[in-house]
Amino acid sequence: MTNEEKSSLYHSLLLKHDKLDGQIADVKSEAAGRDLNKEQQSKVKNLEIQKEEVVSKAQKLFETY
């Protein structure tokens, strides 16, 4: 994989990470300062897991190439 390809993939991973952050913020804003309900907590947990997967992929990108 070339450096340009790595850069492009890394950029797409960053965009995905930012999008997930935005989705988490949206869910939290639904609570309007109150505690999240179980459904909201579940959504946030799933989005956090997806963020962790994106970070892992980004780390592996530079470890393997």
PEDA-V258627 format. One record per residue. N is the residue number from 1. RES is the residue in one small letter. SS is DSSP state (hx for helix, st for strand, lp for the rest). PSI is psi in degrees with one decimal (NA if undefined). BURIAL is # if it has 16 or more other ideal C-beta (glycine too) atoms within 10 Angstrom, else .. Layout:
n:N res:RES ss:SS psi:PSI burial:BURIAL
n:N res:RES ss:SS psi:PSI burial:BURIAL
//
This chain:
n:1 res:m ss:lp psi:131.3 burial:.
n:2 res:t ss:lp psi:164.3 burial:.
n:3 res:n ss:hx psi:-35.0 burial:.
n:4 res:e ss:hx psi:-41.8 burial:.
n:5 res:e ss:hx psi:-42.2 burial:.
n:6 res:k ss:hx psi:-42.9 burial:.
n:7 res:s ss:hx psi:-43.8 burial:.
n:8 res:s ss:hx psi:-44.8 burial:.
n:9 res:l ss:hx psi:-42.2 burial:.
n:10 res:y ss:hx psi:-43.3 burial:.
n:11 res:h ss:hx psi:-43.0 burial:.
n:12 res:s ss:hx psi:-35.2 burial:.
n:13 res:l ss:hx psi:-39.5 burial:#
n:14 res:l ss:hx psi:-41.5 burial:.
n:15 res:l ss:hx psi:-41.7 burial:.
n:16 res:k ss:hx psi:-41.5 burial:#
n:17 res:h ss:hx psi:-44.6 burial:#
n:18 res:d ss:hx psi:-39.7 burial:.
n:19 res:k ss:hx psi:-42.7 burial:.
n:20 res:l ss:hx psi:-40.0 burial:#
n:21 res:d ss:hx psi:-42.8 burial:.
n:22 res:g ss:hx psi:-39.6 burial:.
n:23 res:q ss:hx psi:-38.9 burial:#
n:24 res:i ss:hx psi:-44.0 burial:#
n:25 res:a ss:hx psi:-38.6 burial:.
n:26 res:d ss:hx psi:-45.2 burial:.
n:27 res:v ss:hx psi:-44.5 burial:#
n:28 res:k ss:hx psi:-32.8 burial:.
n:29 res:s ss:hx psi:-25.8 burial:.
n:30 res:e ss:hx psi:-31.1 burial:.
n:31 res:a ss:lp psi:-16.7 burial:.
n:32 res:a ss:lp psi:48.7 burial:.
n:33 res:g ss:lp psi:-6.3 burial:.
n:34 res:r ss:lp psi:173.5 burial:.
n:35 res:d ss:lp psi:147.2 burial:.
n:36 res:l ss:lp psi:142.1 burial:.
n:37 res:n ss:lp psi:175.8 burial:.
n:38 res:k ss:hx psi:-38.6 burial:.
n:39 res:e ss:hx psi:-43.9 burial:.
n:40 res:q ss:hx psi:-41.0 burial:.
n:41 res:q ss:hx psi:-40.9 burial:.
n:42 res:s ss:hx psi:-44.2 burial:.
n:43 res:k ss:hx psi:-46.0 burial:#
n:44 res:v ss:hx psi:-42.6 burial:#
n:45 res:k ss:hx psi:-45.1 burial:.
n:46 res:n ss:hx psi:-39.9 burial:.
n:47 res:l ss:hx psi:-38.0 burial:#
n:48 res:e ss:hx psi:-39.0 burial:.
n:49 res:i ss:hx psi:-42.3 burial:.
n:50 res:q ss:hx psi:-39.3 burial:#
n:51 res:k ss:hx psi:-42.9 burial:#
n:52 res:e ss:hx psi:-38.9 burial:.
n:53 res:e ss:hx psi:-39.1 burial:.
n:54 res:v ss:hx psi:-44.8 burial:#
n:55 res:v ss:hx psi:-42.3 burial:.
n:56 res:s ss:hx psi:-43.3 burial:.
n:57 res:k ss:hx psi:-40.0 burial:.
n:58 res:a ss:hx psi:-41.2 burial:#
n:59 res:q ss:hx psi:-42.8 burial:.
n:60 res:k ss:hx psi:-31.1 burial:.
n:61 res:l ss:hx psi:-41.7 burial:#
n:62 res:f ss:hx psi:-15.6 burial:.
n:63 res:e ss:hx psi:-36.3 burial:.
n:64 res:t ss:hx psi:-15.8 burial:.
n:65 res:y ss:lp psi:NA burial:.
//
